[in-house]
Amino acid sequence: MDYALIGKIEKAKMYATEPERIQFDNFSVRLSGDNESVHDVGYKEGDWQCDCQFFKTRGFCSHTMAMERVLGEMITQA
Ligand SMILES: [Zn+2]
């Protein structure tokens, strides 16, 4: 029995239930929209990017808002 490993697994389980411990700095994702569209959504130190037309004029869109809902407190709210 590897007790050190058991301890690490228990800690991982605890961390996973406390997402407030996690802060994303940068990431990029592909989000499947309606009508078979796929959008590249990016996040870098508080700033969002999306390749859709709505984002170009407003600076946010359904894709960035969806990611905010998924990630919740794991990203810095502007
Ligand atoms: Zn978008």
PDB file of the backbone (N, CA, C, O) and the ligand in Angstrom, with CONECT records:
HET     ZN  A 101       1
ATOM      1  N   MET A   1       0.847  -1.207   0.000  1.00  0.00           N
ATOM      2  CA  MET A   1       0.000   0.000   0.000  1.00  0.00           C
ATOM      3  C   MET A   1       0.881   1.255   0.000  1.00  0.00           C
ATOM      4  O   MET A   1       1.738   1.430   0.867  1.00  0.00           O
ATOM      5  N   ASP A   2       0.653   2.115  -0.982  1.00  0.00           N
ATOM      6  CA  ASP A   2       1.436   3.347  -1.101  1.00  0.00           C
ATOM      7  C   ASP A   2       0.661   4.475  -0.403  1.00  0.00           C
ATOM      8  O   ASP A   2      -0.185   5.134  -1.006  1.00  0.00           O
ATOM      9  N   TYR A   3       0.972   4.675   0.874  1.00  0.00           N
ATOM     10  CA  TYR A   3       0.208   5.658   1.656  1.00  0.00           C
ATOM     11  C   TYR A   3       0.422   7.083   1.167  1.00  0.00           C
ATOM     12  O   TYR A   3      -0.477   7.919   1.253  1.00  0.00           O
ATOM     13  N   ALA A   4       1.622   7.355   0.651  1.00  0.00           N
ATOM     14  CA  ALA A   4       1.866   8.705   0.122  1.00  0.00           C
ATOM     15  C   ALA A   4       0.942   8.987  -1.053  1.00  0.00           C
ATOM     16  O   ALA A   4       0.388  10.080  -1.169  1.00  0.00           O
ATOM     17  N   LEU A   5       0.780   8.004  -1.918  1.00  0.00           N
ATOM     18  CA  LEU A   5      -0.084   8.181  -3.087  1.00  0.00           C
ATOM     19  C   LEU A   5      -1.544   8.321  -2.657  1.00  0.00           C
ATOM     20  O   LEU A   5      -2.281   9.132  -3.218  1.00  0.00           O
ATOM     21  N   ILE A   6      -1.955   7.550  -1.683  1.00  0.00           N
ATOM     22  CA  ILE A   6      -3.337   7.652  -1.186  1.00  0.00           C
ATOM     23  C   ILE A   6      -3.610   9.053  -0.668  1.00  0.00           C
ATOM     24  O   ILE A   6      -4.676   9.622  -0.905  1.00  0.00           O
ATOM     25  N   GLY A   7      -2.637   9.597   0.041  1.00  0.00           N
ATOM     26  CA  GLY A   7      -2.790  10.965   0.556  1.00  0.00           C
ATOM     27  C   GLY A   7      -2.920  11.970  -0.577  1.00  0.00           C
ATOM     28  O   GLY A   7      -3.724  12.899  -0.500  1.00  0.00           O
ATOM     29  N   LYS A   8      -2.132  11.786  -1.625  1.00  0.00           N
ATOM     30  CA  LYS A   8      -2.197  12.713  -2.770  1.00  0.00           C
ATOM     31  C   LYS A   8      -3.544  12.616  -3.477  1.00  0.00           C
ATOM     32  O   LYS A   8      -4.107  13.631  -3.886  1.00  0.00           O
ATOM     33  N   ILE A   9      -4.056  11.414  -3.619  1.00  0.00           N
ATOM     34  CA  ILE A   9      -5.355  11.236  -4.273  1.00  0.00           C
ATOM     35  C   ILE A   9      -6.459  11.891  -3.442  1.00  0.00           C
ATOM     36  O   ILE A   9      -7.351  12.539  -3.989  1.00  0.00           O
ATOM     37  N   GLU A  10      -6.397  11.723  -2.136  1.00  0.00           N
ATOM     38  CA  GLU A  10      -7.396  12.361  -1.265  1.00  0.00           C
ATOM     39  C   GLU A  10      -7.338  13.880  -1.394  1.00  0.00           C
ATOM     40  O   GLU A  10      -8.370  14.550  -1.433  1.00  0.00           O
ATOM     41  N   LYS A  11      -6.113  14.415  -1.460  1.00  0.00           N
ATOM     42  CA  LYS A  11      -5.967  15.861  -1.603  1.00  0.00           C
ATOM     43  C   LYS A  11      -6.504  16.321  -2.952  1.00  0.00           C
ATOM     44  O   LYS A  11      -7.150  17.365  -3.038  1.00  0.00           O
ATOM     45  N   ALA A  12      -6.246  15.562  -3.989  1.00  0.00           N
ATOM     46  CA  ALA A  12      -6.754  15.906  -5.320  1.00  0.00           C
ATOM     47  C   ALA A  12      -8.276  15.946  -5.315  1.00  0.00           C
ATOM     48  O   ALA A  12      -8.875  16.846  -5.903  1.00  0.00           O
ATOM     49  N   LYS A  13      -8.904  14.977  -4.657  1.00  0.00           N
ATOM     50  CA  LYS A  13     -10.374  14.956  -4.570  1.00  0.00           C
ATOM     51  C   LYS A  13     -10.880  16.203  -3.863  1.00  0.00           C
ATOM     52  O   LYS A  13     -11.867  16.800  -4.292  1.00  0.00           O
ATOM     53  N   MET A  14     -10.214  16.602  -2.784  1.00  0.00           N
ATOM     54  CA  MET A  14     -10.627  17.791  -2.043  1.00  0.00           C
ATOM     55  C   MET A  14     -10.458  19.039  -2.913  1.00  0.00           C
ATOM     56  O   MET A  14     -11.364  19.869  -2.986  1.00  0.00           O
ATOM     57  N   TYR A  15      -9.299  19.176  -3.573  1.00  0.00           N
ATOM     58  CA  TYR A  15      -9.075  20.349  -4.448  1.00  0.00           C
ATOM     59  C   TYR A  15     -10.146  20.434  -5.530  1.00  0.00           C
ATOM     60  O   TYR A  15     -10.629  21.518  -5.857  1.00  0.00           O
ATOM     61  N   ALA A  16     -10.505  19.288  -6.073  1.00  0.00           N
ATOM     62  CA  ALA A  16     -11.470  19.269  -7.173  1.00  0.00           C
ATOM     63  C   ALA A  16     -12.853  19.733  -6.735  1.00  0.00           C
ATOM     64  O   ALA A  16     -13.649  20.171  -7.565  1.00  0.00           O
ATOM     65  N   THR A  17     -13.149  19.641  -5.436  1.00  0.00           N
ATOM     66  CA  THR A  17     -14.446  20.115  -4.943  1.00  0.00           C
ATOM     67  C   THR A  17     -14.391  21.577  -4.527  1.00  0.00           C
ATOM     68  O   THR A  17     -15.405  22.138  -4.112  1.00  0.00           O
ATOM     69  N   GLU A  18     -13.221  22.203  -4.634  1.00  0.00           N
ATOM     70  CA  GLU A  18     -13.066  23.601  -4.225  1.00  0.00           C
ATOM     71  C   GLU A  18     -12.479  24.414  -5.377  1.00  0.00           C
ATOM     72  O   GLU A  18     -11.316  24.816  -5.330  1.00  0.00           O
ATOM     73  N   PRO A  19     -13.298  24.659  -6.426  1.00  0.00           N
ATOM     74  CA  PRO A  19     -12.773  25.336  -7.615  1.00  0.00           C
ATOM     75  C   PRO A  19     -12.271  26.746  -7.345  1.00  0.00           C
ATOM     76  O   PRO A  19     -11.531  27.296  -8.160  1.00  0.00           O
ATOM     77  N   GLU A  20     -12.658  27.350  -6.211  1.00  0.00           N
ATOM     78  CA  GLU A  20     -12.152  28.685  -5.895  1.00  0.00           C
ATOM     79  C   GLU A  20     -10.636  28.680  -5.709  1.00  0.00           C
ATOM     80  O   GLU A  20     -10.010  29.740  -5.702  1.00  0.00           O
ATOM     81  N   ARG A  21     -10.044  27.500  -5.561  1.00  0.00           N
ATOM     82  CA  ARG A  21      -8.584  27.393  -5.464  1.00  0.00           C
ATOM     83  C   ARG A  21      -7.907  27.577  -6.819  1.00  0.00           C
ATOM     84  O   ARG A  21      -6.705  27.836  -6.883  1.00  0.00           O
ATOM     85  N   ILE A  22      -8.676  27.444  -7.901  1.00  0.00           N
ATOM     86  CA  ILE A  22      -8.104  27.415  -9.248  1.00  0.00           C
ATOM     87  C   ILE A  22      -8.356  28.749  -9.941  1.00  0.00           C
ATOM     88  O   ILE A  22      -9.476  29.261  -9.929  1.00  0.00           O
ATOM     89  N   GLN A  23      -7.306  29.311 -10.546  1.00  0.00           N
ATOM     90  CA  GLN A  23      -7.435  30.523 -11.342  1.00  0.00           C
ATOM     91  C   GLN A  23      -6.799  30.299 -12.711  1.00  0.00           C
ATOM     92  O   GLN A  23      -5.600  30.038 -12.808  1.00  0.00           O
ATOM     93  N   PHE A  24      -7.605  30.402 -13.766  1.00  0.00           N
ATOM     94  CA  PHE A  24      -7.077  30.311 -15.122  1.00  0.00           C
ATOM     95  C   PHE A  24      -6.397  31.632 -15.489  1.00  0.00           C
ATOM     96  O   PHE A  24      -6.945  32.701 -15.222  1.00  0.00           O
ATOM     97  N   ASP A  25      -5.223  31.568 -16.091  1.00  0.00           N
ATOM     98  CA  ASP A  25      -4.547  32.753 -16.621  1.00  0.00           C
ATOM     99  C   ASP A  25      -4.789  32.873 -18.122  1.00  0.00           C
ATOM    100  O   ASP A  25      -5.181  33.930 -18.616  1.00  0.00           O
ATOM    101  N   ASN A  26      -4.552  31.789 -18.834  1.00  0.00           N
ATOM    102  CA  ASN A  26      -4.689  31.781 -20.299  1.00  0.00           C
ATOM    103  C   ASN A  26      -5.258  30.437 -20.744  1.00  0.00           C
ATOM    104  O   ASN A  26      -4.930  29.389 -20.189  1.00  0.00           O
ATOM    105  N   PHE A  27      -6.109  30.495 -21.749  1.00  0.00           N
ATOM    106  CA  PHE A  27      -6.525  29.255 -22.397  1.00  0.00           C
ATOM    107  C   PHE A  27      -7.196  29.590 -23.722  1.00  0.00           C
ATOM    108  O   PHE A  27      -7.587  30.733 -23.960  1.00  0.00           O
ATOM    109  N   SER A  28      -7.323  28.604 -24.563  1.00  0.00           N
ATOM    110  CA  SER A  28      -8.116  28.744 -25.783  1.00  0.00           C
ATOM    111  C   SER A  28      -8.931  27.474 -25.946  1.00  0.00           C
ATOM    112  O   SER A  28      -8.474  26.369 -25.655  1.00  0.00           O
ATOM    113  N   VAL A  29     -10.148  27.668 -26.419  1.00  0.00           N
ATOM    114  CA  VAL A  29     -11.049  26.532 -26.603  1.00  0.00           C
ATOM    115  C   VAL A  29     -11.775  26.691 -27.941  1.00  0.00           C
ATOM    116  O   VAL A  29     -11.813  27.778 -28.518  1.00  0.00           O
ATOM    117  N   ARG A  30     -12.335  25.607 -28.410  1.00  0.00           N
ATOM    118  CA  ARG A  30     -13.254  25.634 -29.548  1.00  0.00           C
ATOM    119  C   ARG A  30     -14.633  25.351 -28.998  1.00  0.00           C
ATOM    120  O   ARG A  30     -14.842  24.358 -28.301  1.00  0.00           O
ATOM    121  N   LEU A  31     -15.570  26.222 -29.312  1.00  0.00           N
ATOM    122  CA  LEU A  31     -16.937  26.054 -28.821  1.00  0.00           C
ATOM    123  C   LEU A  31     -17.846  25.797 -30.015  1.00  0.00           C
ATOM    124  O   LEU A  31     -17.887  26.595 -30.951  1.00  0.00           O
ATOM    125  N   SER A  32     -18.564  24.699 -29.983  1.00  0.00           N
ATOM    126  CA  SER A  32     -19.498  24.365 -31.063  1.00  0.00           C
ATOM    127  C   SER A  32     -20.776  25.158 -30.878  1.00  0.00           C
ATOM    128  O   SER A  32     -21.515  24.956 -29.914  1.00  0.00           O
ATOM    129  N   GLY A  33     -21.030  26.061 -31.811  1.00  0.00           N
ATOM    130  CA  GLY A  33     -22.245  26.859 -31.763  1.00  0.00           C
ATOM    131  C   GLY A  33     -23.364  26.175 -32.516  1.00  0.00           C
ATOM    132  O   GLY A  33     -23.282  25.000 -32.874  1.00  0.00           O
ATOM    133  N   ASP A  34     -24.431  26.960 -32.749  1.00  0.00           N
ATOM    134  CA  ASP A  34     -25.540  26.417 -33.531  1.00  0.00           C
ATOM    135  C   ASP A  34     -25.152  26.358 -35.004  1.00  0.00           C
ATOM    136  O   ASP A  34     -24.145  26.938 -35.411  1.00  0.00           O
ATOM    137  N   ASN A  35     -25.929  25.678 -35.775  1.00  0.00           N
ATOM    138  CA  ASN A  35     -25.757  25.602 -37.232  1.00  0.00           C
ATOM    139  C   ASN A  35     -24.372  25.108 -37.625  1.00  0.00           C
ATOM    140  O   ASN A  35     -23.807  25.558 -38.622  1.00  0.00           O
ATOM    141  N   GLU A  36     -23.832  24.193 -36.851  1.00  0.00           N
ATOM    142  CA  GLU A  36     -22.540  23.572 -37.147  1.00  0.00           C
ATOM    143  C   GLU A  36     -21.385  24.567 -37.158  1.00  0.00           C
ATOM    144  O   GLU A  36     -20.322  24.267 -37.702  1.00  0.00           O
ATOM    145  N   SER A  37     -21.573  25.742 -36.570  1.00  0.00           N
ATOM    146  CA  SER A  37     -20.469  26.698 -36.475  1.00  0.00           C
ATOM    147  C   SER A  37     -19.567  26.300 -35.311  1.00  0.00           C
ATOM    148  O   SER A  37     -20.020  25.722 -34.323  1.00  0.00           O
ATOM    149  N   VAL A  38     -18.286  26.623 -35.448  1.00  0.00           N
ATOM    150  CA  VAL A  38     -17.320  26.381 -34.385  1.00  0.00           C
ATOM    151  C   VAL A  38     -16.563  27.679 -34.157  1.00  0.00           C
ATOM    152  O   VAL A  38     -16.080  28.296 -35.106  1.00  0.00           O
ATOM    153  N   HIS A  39     -16.459  28.092 -32.904  1.00  0.00           N
ATOM    154  CA  HIS A  39     -15.800  29.363 -32.604  1.00  0.00           C
ATOM    155  C   HIS A  39     -14.575  29.155 -31.739  1.00  0.00           C
ATOM    156  O   HIS A  39     -14.568  28.356 -30.802  1.00  0.00           O
ATOM    157  N   ASP A  40     -13.531  29.908 -32.090  1.00  0.00           N
ATOM    158  CA  ASP A  40     -12.314  29.918 -31.279  1.00  0.00           C
ATOM    159  C   ASP A  40     -12.485  30.992 -30.218  1.00  0.00           C
ATOM    160  O   ASP A  40     -12.600  32.177 -30.528  1.00  0.00           O
ATOM    161  N   VAL A  41     -12.498  30.561 -28.960  1.00  0.00           N
ATOM    162  CA  VAL A  41     -12.655  31.479 -27.834  1.00  0.00           C
ATOM    163  C   VAL A  41     -11.367  31.458 -27.030  1.00  0.00           C
ATOM    164  O   VAL A  41     -10.843  30.397 -26.691  1.00  0.00           O
ATOM    165  N   GLY A  42     -10.869  32.642 -26.732  1.00  0.00           N
ATOM    166  CA  GLY A  42      -9.620  32.735 -25.979  1.00  0.00           C
ATOM    167  C   GLY A  42      -9.759  33.595 -24.745  1.00  0.00           C
ATOM    168  O   GLY A  42     -10.651  34.439 -24.656  1.00  0.00           O
ATOM    169  N   TYR A  43      -8.875  33.374 -23.799  1.00  0.00           N
ATOM    170  CA  TYR A  43      -8.866  34.144 -22.550  1.00  0.00           C
ATOM    171  C   TYR A  43      -7.419  34.348 -22.148  1.00  0.00           C
ATOM    172  O   TYR A  43      -6.641  33.397 -22.069  1.00  0.00           O
ATOM    173  N   LYS A  44      -7.068  35.602 -21.895  1.00  0.00           N
ATOM    174  CA  LYS A  44      -5.701  35.893 -21.474  1.00  0.00           C
ATOM    175  C   LYS A  44      -5.723  36.981 -20.412  1.00  0.00           C
ATOM    176  O   LYS A  44      -6.022  38.140 -20.701  1.00  0.00           O
ATOM    177  N   GLU A  45      -5.407  36.601 -19.193  1.00  0.00           N
ATOM    178  CA  GLU A  45      -5.291  37.534 -18.063  1.00  0.00           C
ATOM    179  C   GLU A  45      -6.452  38.518 -17.997  1.00  0.00           C
ATOM    180  O   GLU A  45      -6.254  39.729 -17.903  1.00  0.00           O
ATOM    181  N   GLY A  46      -7.672  37.976 -18.047  1.00  0.00           N
ATOM    182  CA  GLY A  46      -8.861  38.800 -17.869  1.00  0.00           C
ATOM    183  C   GLY A  46      -9.507  39.284 -19.148  1.00  0.00           C
ATOM    184  O   GLY A  46     -10.625  39.798 -19.108  1.00  0.00           O
ATOM    185  N   ASP A  47      -8.841  39.138 -20.285  1.00  0.00           N
ATOM    186  CA  ASP A  47      -9.389  39.613 -21.553  1.00  0.00           C
ATOM    187  C   ASP A  47      -9.855  38.448 -22.417  1.00  0.00           C
ATOM    188  O   ASP A  47      -9.134  37.467 -22.601  1.00  0.00           O
ATOM    189  N   TRP A  48     -11.082  38.572 -22.949  1.00  0.00           N
ATOM    190  CA  TRP A  48     -11.659  37.544 -23.805  1.00  0.00           C
ATOM    191  C   TRP A  48     -11.393  37.838 -25.266  1.00  0.00           C
ATOM    192  O   TRP A  48     -11.175  38.986 -25.655  1.00  0.00           O
ATOM    193  N   GLN A  49     -11.414  36.804 -26.056  1.00  0.00           N
ATOM    194  CA  GLN A  49     -11.376  36.924 -27.508  1.00  0.00           C
ATOM    195  C   GLN A  49     -12.348  35.906 -28.082  1.00  0.00           C
ATOM    196  O   GLN A  49     -12.514  34.817 -27.531  1.00  0.00           O
ATOM    197  N   CYS A  50     -12.992  36.262 -29.192  1.00  0.00           N
ATOM    198  CA  CYS A  50     -13.807  35.294 -29.922  1.00  0.00           C
ATOM    199  C   CYS A  50     -13.798  35.717 -31.386  1.00  0.00           C
ATOM    200  O   CYS A  50     -13.704  36.904 -31.698  1.00  0.00           O
ATOM    201  N   ASP A  51     -13.894  34.753 -32.265  1.00  0.00           N
ATOM    202  CA  ASP A  51     -13.825  35.067 -33.691  1.00  0.00           C
ATOM    203  C   ASP A  51     -15.192  35.354 -34.308  1.00  0.00           C
ATOM    204  O   ASP A  51     -15.295  35.516 -35.524  1.00  0.00           O
ATOM    205  N   CYS A  52     -16.246  35.419 -33.487  1.00  0.00           N
ATOM    206  CA  CYS A  52     -17.567  35.649 -34.082  1.00  0.00           C
ATOM    207  C   CYS A  52     -17.815  37.143 -34.332  1.00  0.00           C
ATOM    208  O   CYS A  52     -17.121  38.007 -33.794  1.00  0.00           O
ATOM    209  N   GLN A  53     -18.817  37.413 -35.157  1.00  0.00           N
ATOM    210  CA  GLN A  53     -19.117  38.790 -35.556  1.00  0.00           C
ATOM    211  C   GLN A  53     -19.636  39.617 -34.385  1.00  0.00           C
ATOM    212  O   GLN A  53     -19.282  40.789 -34.251  1.00  0.00           O
ATOM    213  N   PHE A  54     -20.463  39.027 -33.545  1.00  0.00           N
ATOM    214  CA  PHE A  54     -21.041  39.764 -32.410  1.00  0.00           C
ATOM    215  C   PHE A  54     -19.939  40.269 -31.491  1.00  0.00           C
ATOM    216  O   PHE A  54     -19.993  41.401 -31.011  1.00  0.00           O
ATOM    217  N   PHE A  55     -18.937  39.425 -31.247  1.00  0.00           N
ATOM    218  CA  PHE A  55     -17.838  39.827 -30.360  1.00  0.00           C
ATOM    219  C   PHE A  55     -17.089  41.029 -30.919  1.00  0.00           C
ATOM    220  O   PHE A  55     -16.656  41.896 -30.160  1.00  0.00           O
ATOM    221  N   LYS A  56     -16.934  41.089 -32.228  1.00  0.00           N
ATOM    222  CA  LYS A  56     -16.165  42.184 -32.840  1.00  0.00           C
ATOM    223  C   LYS A  56     -16.781  43.546 -32.534  1.00  0.00           C
ATOM    224  O   LYS A  56     -16.060  44.534 -32.396  1.00  0.00           O
ATOM    225  N   THR A  57     -18.101  43.606 -32.427  1.00  0.00           N
ATOM    226  CA  THR A  57     -18.749  44.892 -32.179  1.00  0.00           C
ATOM    227  C   THR A  57     -19.014  45.147 -30.704  1.00  0.00           C
ATOM    228  O   THR A  57     -19.077  46.304 -30.287  1.00  0.00           O
ATOM    229  N   ARG A  58     -19.172  44.090 -29.897  1.00  0.00           N
ATOM    230  CA  ARG A  58     -19.558  44.289 -28.499  1.00  0.00           C
ATOM    231  C   ARG A  58     -18.465  43.968 -27.481  1.00  0.00           C
ATOM    232  O   ARG A  58     -18.498  44.464 -26.355  1.00  0.00           O
ATOM    233  N   GLY A  59     -17.504  43.144 -27.875  1.00  0.00           N
ATOM    234  CA  GLY A  59     -16.459  42.769 -26.923  1.00  0.00           C
ATOM    235  C   GLY A  59     -16.863  41.635 -25.997  1.00  0.00           C
ATOM    236  O   GLY A  59     -16.131  41.295 -25.068  1.00  0.00           O
ATOM    237  N   PHE A  60     -18.015  41.057 -26.245  1.00  0.00           N
ATOM    238  CA  PHE A  60     -18.463  39.850 -25.551  1.00  0.00           C
ATOM    239  C   PHE A  60     -19.467  39.168 -26.458  1.00  0.00           C
ATOM    240  O   PHE A  60     -19.900  39.758 -27.448  1.00  0.00           O
ATOM    241  N   CYS A  61     -19.836  37.968 -26.149  1.00  0.00           N
ATOM    242  CA  CYS A  61     -20.786  37.243 -27.002  1.00  0.00           C
ATOM    243  C   CYS A  61     -21.308  36.028 -26.241  1.00  0.00           C
ATOM    244  O   CYS A  61     -20.895  35.769 -25.111  1.00  0.00           O
ATOM    245  N   SER A  62     -22.203  35.300 -26.859  1.00  0.00           N
ATOM    246  CA  SER A  62     -22.777  34.129 -26.183  1.00  0.00           C
ATOM    247  C   SER A  62     -21.690  33.093 -25.876  1.00  0.00           C
ATOM    248  O   SER A  62     -21.806  32.327 -24.919  1.00  0.00           O
ATOM    249  N   HIS A  63     -20.640  33.076 -26.691  1.00  0.00           N
ATOM    250  CA  HIS A  63     -19.574  32.087 -26.490  1.00  0.00           C
ATOM    251  C   HIS A  63     -18.721  32.441 -25.271  1.00  0.00           C
ATOM    252  O   HIS A  63     -18.410  31.571 -24.457  1.00  0.00           O
ATOM    253  N   THR A  64     -18.341  33.715 -25.145  1.00  0.00           N
ATOM    254  CA  THR A  64     -17.551  34.104 -23.959  1.00  0.00           C
ATOM    255  C   THR A  64     -18.414  34.020 -22.701  1.00  0.00           C
ATOM    256  O   THR A  64     -17.929  33.635 -21.637  1.00  0.00           O
ATOM    257  N   MET A  65     -19.682  34.378 -22.823  1.00  0.00           N
ATOM    258  CA  MET A  65     -20.560  34.300 -21.645  1.00  0.00           C
ATOM    259  C   MET A  65     -20.786  32.849 -21.223  1.00  0.00           C
ATOM    260  O   MET A  65     -20.907  32.554 -20.033  1.00  0.00           O
ATOM    261  N   ALA A  66     -20.842  31.956 -22.191  1.00  0.00           N
ATOM    262  CA  ALA A  66     -20.984  30.535 -21.853  1.00  0.00           C
ATOM    263  C   ALA A  66     -19.759  30.058 -21.072  1.00  0.00           C
ATOM    264  O   ALA A  66     -19.885  29.323 -20.093  1.00  0.00           O
ATOM    265  N   MET A  67     -18.575  30.482 -21.514  1.00  0.00           N
ATOM    266  CA  MET A  67     -17.355  30.068 -20.825  1.00  0.00           C
ATOM    267  C   MET A  67     -17.303  30.645 -19.413  1.00  0.00           C
ATOM    268  O   MET A  67     -16.837  29.981 -18.487  1.00  0.00           O
ATOM    269  N   GLU A  68     -17.781  31.885 -19.247  1.00  0.00           N
ATOM    270  CA  GLU A  68     -17.827  32.485 -17.908  1.00  0.00           C
ATOM    271  C   GLU A  68     -18.717  31.654 -16.986  1.00  0.00           C
ATOM    272  O   GLU A  68     -18.410  31.458 -15.810  1.00  0.00           O
ATOM    273  N   ARG A  69     -19.831  31.169 -17.547  1.00  0.00           N
ATOM    274  CA  ARG A  69     -20.738  30.366 -16.723  1.00  0.00           C
ATOM    275  C   ARG A  69     -20.115  29.019 -16.356  1.00  0.00           C
ATOM    276  O   ARG A  69     -20.283  28.527 -15.240  1.00  0.00           O
ATOM    277  N   VAL A  70     -19.401  28.436 -17.305  1.00  0.00           N
ATOM    278  CA  VAL A  70     -18.780  27.134 -17.042  1.00  0.00           C
ATOM    279  C   VAL A  70     -17.676  27.260 -15.997  1.00  0.00           C
ATOM    280  O   VAL A  70     -17.568  26.436 -15.089  1.00  0.00           O
ATOM    281  N   LEU A  71     -16.860  28.299 -16.138  1.00  0.00           N
ATOM    282  CA  LEU A  71     -15.667  28.405 -15.295  1.00  0.00           C
ATOM    283  C   LEU A  71     -15.922  29.136 -13.980  1.00  0.00           C
ATOM    284  O   LEU A  71     -15.170  28.977 -13.018  1.00  0.00           O
ATOM    285  N   GLY A  72     -16.991  29.941 -13.942  1.00  0.00           N
ATOM    286  CA  GLY A  72     -17.369  30.598 -12.698  1.00  0.00           C
ATOM    287  C   GLY A  72     -16.214  31.339 -12.054  1.00  0.00           C
ATOM    288  O   GLY A  72     -15.560  32.175 -12.678  1.00  0.00           O
ATOM    289  N   GLU A  73     -15.977  31.016 -10.797  1.00  0.00           N
ATOM    290  CA  GLU A  73     -14.968  31.753 -10.024  1.00  0.00           C
ATOM    291  C   GLU A  73     -13.534  31.381 -10.379  1.00  0.00           C
ATOM    292  O   GLU A  73     -12.590  31.924  -9.804  1.00  0.00           O
ATOM    293  N   MET A  74     -13.365  30.451 -11.331  1.00  0.00           N
ATOM    294  CA  MET A  74     -12.010  30.075 -11.730  1.00  0.00           C
ATOM    295  C   MET A  74     -11.383  31.079 -12.698  1.00  0.00           C
ATOM    296  O   MET A  74     -10.216  30.945 -13.065  1.00  0.00           O
ATOM    297  N   ILE A  75     -12.165  32.094 -13.113  1.00  0.00           N
ATOM    298  CA  ILE A  75     -11.596  33.151 -13.933  1.00  0.00           C
ATOM    299  C   ILE A  75     -11.832  34.470 -13.225  1.00  0.00           C
ATOM    300  O   ILE A  75     -12.782  34.612 -12.455  1.00  0.00           O
ATOM    301  N   THR A  76     -10.968  35.429 -13.488  1.00  0.00           N
ATOM    302  CA  THR A  76     -11.083  36.749 -12.879  1.00  0.00           C
ATOM    303  C   THR A  76     -12.236  37.482 -13.538  1.00  0.00           C
ATOM    304  O   THR A  76     -12.252  37.633 -14.760  1.00  0.00           O
ATOM    305  N   GLN A  77     -13.196  37.939 -12.755  1.00  0.00           N
ATOM    306  CA  GLN A  77     -14.321  38.694 -13.307  1.00  0.00           C
ATOM    307  C   GLN A  77     -13.898  40.132 -13.524  1.00  0.00           C
ATOM    308  O   GLN A  77     -13.380  40.783 -12.616  1.00  0.00           O
ATOM    309  N   ALA A  78     -14.125  40.629 -14.745  1.00  0.00           N
ATOM    310  CA  ALA A  78     -13.722  42.005 -15.064  1.00  0.00           C
ATOM    311  C   ALA A  78     -14.592  42.996 -14.312  1.00  0.00           C
ATOM    312  O   ALA A  78     -14.410  44.206 -14.448  1.00  0.00           O
TER     313      ALA A  78
HETATM  314 ZN    ZN A 101     -18.419  34.575 -29.969  1.00  0.00          ZN2+
END
